[in-house]
Amino acid sequence: MVEIIDGKQVAASVIDAVKTATAVLEKNTGVKTGLAVVIVGDDPASHTYVGAKGRMAKECGFTSIQHTLPAETTQGELAKLVQSLNEDASIHGILVQLPLPKHLNAEAIIQSIRPDKDVDGLHVVNAGKLATGDFATGLISCTPAGAMLLVRRIHGKDLSGLNAVVIGRSNLFGKPMAQLLLAANATVTTAHSRTKDLATVARGADILVAAVGRPEMVKADWVKPGATVIDVGINRIAAPERGEGRSRLVGDVAFAEASEVAAAITPVPGGVGPMTIAMLMANTAIAAHRAAGQTPPKF
Ligand code: NAP
């Protein structure tokens, strides 16, 4: 029987650990953990995400500050806000919700966040620390950090002898995920749109991670019998069977058929998705502990 990896449950245990660590930090040092979320414009999906992050931050016991800027905000105005948050000692984590409106240079803004407050883990300093194995001072991109916790639930911390294949090579997910698997001693292949015979490459994986953005691309015959499958994709597709105009979410893996072959698999929704926000809270707790000179919690 395939094990369905319950991301909601793992995320809840991360949140519990964050709440405890946050309360202990405040009791011992008087430091209240602060997260600032910046949103520019009125993209409804971004507002939904930001709202959820703010609510979760409050639940964790953080001071949660949201800066909502109009769509016509200039690069200079946004840079000035980030600069003031960089200098604000009560703020330990800064998150600029992406995507930004097209006239803004998102990369320049991300790189202007102080690396020790970059709780999204997207600054080149944090990417470099992950690449060189500096887990003591770096912050790791939230979705790969969360996906890695799910891998650990199945295989433990040491992946020696296991082949891992990550499909996708984005800076946001594929590259950091490959680095994390490598740091845990897996033998890692990163596949992408130019990979030849992807199905055969995927079938070599004991741990198969799909982060492509193509609905149900990974079929049962891409999966090695007994493999662990981590599905990062979030794709909304039409679901006429649910009524006219209705839709549903699917991953990058054909879940039902892949479940017949895999030993463990993440569902969509309810797998990697809930881990992203949980790891954002975890990164903020880590950043606050470091700023206060305290040993950060481990996740
Ligand atoms: P991305 O930047 O668009 O990267 C997609 C990657 O997939 C690229 O490396 C691309 O290869 C590769 N690819 C595209 N078509 C392919 C094909 N036919 N065969 C093999 N590889 C192919 O996307 P991303 O930001 O990494 O996100 C990937 C998916 O994860 C999306 O569905 C996104 O919604 C989801 N996601 C979920 C969460 C979460 O919280 N659960 C967070 C982030 C992302 P090239 O580099 O060669 O173009």
Residues whose N, C-alpha, C, O or C-beta is under 5 A from the ligand:
A	BS01	NAP	T143 G168 R169 S170 L172 F173 G174 H192 S193 R194 A211 V212 G213 V232 G233 I234 V272 G273 T276
